[in-house]
Amino acid sequence: MIKTMGLFKKKEGPAETKCKECGLELHDPVRLDRHMKKAHKHAPQRNFDEPGGTSTGGMW
């Protein structure tokens, strides 16, 4: 009987590998995490009309 080192066993439990934002199916949960950080990183919107800013509403 040939024993394997566990390399070809199915992993226990289903790991989430589908992106909830765009539906992209990835093969590894680590890759899903990397995809979420790179593709769907939403930078917070800056409000330029806050007190202390310029009254013209421009950036400069």
C-alpha positions as CSV (number, residue, x, y, z in Angstrom):
1,M,0.0,0.0,0.0
2,I,1.3,3.4,-0.9
3,K,1.0,6.2,1.7
4,T,0.8,9.8,0.8
5,M,2.0,12.7,2.9
6,G,-1.4,14.3,2.8
7,L,-0.7,16.3,-0.3
8,F,-3.6,15.0,-2.3
9,K,-6.3,15.0,0.3
10,K,-9.3,17.2,0.1
11,K,-9.3,19.9,2.7
12,E,-11.9,19.7,5.5
13,G,-14.9,22.1,5.0
14,P,-15.5,24.4,2.1
15,A,-13.3,27.4,2.0
16,E,-14.8,30.6,0.7
17,T,-13.1,31.3,-2.7
18,K,-15.7,33.4,-4.5
19,C,-15.5,37.2,-4.4
20,K,-18.7,38.7,-3.0
21,E,-18.0,42.0,-4.9
22,C,-17.5,40.8,-8.5
23,G,-18.2,37.0,-8.4
24,L,-14.7,36.0,-9.4
25,E,-13.9,32.4,-8.5
26,L,-10.4,31.9,-7.1
27,H,-8.8,28.6,-6.2
28,D,-7.3,29.6,-2.9
29,P,-8.7,31.7,0.1
30,V,-5.3,33.5,0.4
31,R,-5.7,34.6,-3.2
32,L,-9.2,35.8,-2.5
33,D,-7.9,37.9,0.3
34,R,-5.2,39.4,-1.9
35,H,-7.8,40.0,-4.7
36,M,-10.1,41.8,-2.2
37,K,-7.3,44.1,-1.0
38,K,-6.1,45.0,-4.5
39,A,-9.2,45.1,-6.6
40,H,-11.9,46.3,-4.2
41,K,-9.9,48.5,-1.8
42,H,-12.2,51.5,-1.4
43,A,-10.3,54.5,-0.4
44,P,-12.3,56.8,1.9
45,Q,-13.8,59.7,0.1
46,R,-12.2,63.0,1.1
47,N,-14.4,65.9,1.8
48,F,-12.8,69.1,0.6
49,D,-15.5,71.3,2.0
50,E,-14.5,70.6,5.6
51,P,-13.7,73.6,7.9
52,G,-10.1,74.6,7.6
53,G,-10.1,74.0,3.8
54,T,-10.2,76.6,1.1
55,S,-13.5,78.4,0.6
56,T,-13.4,77.9,-3.2
57,G,-13.7,74.1,-2.9
58,G,-10.6,73.4,-4.9
59,M,-7.7,71.3,-3.8
60,W,-5.0,74.0,-4.2
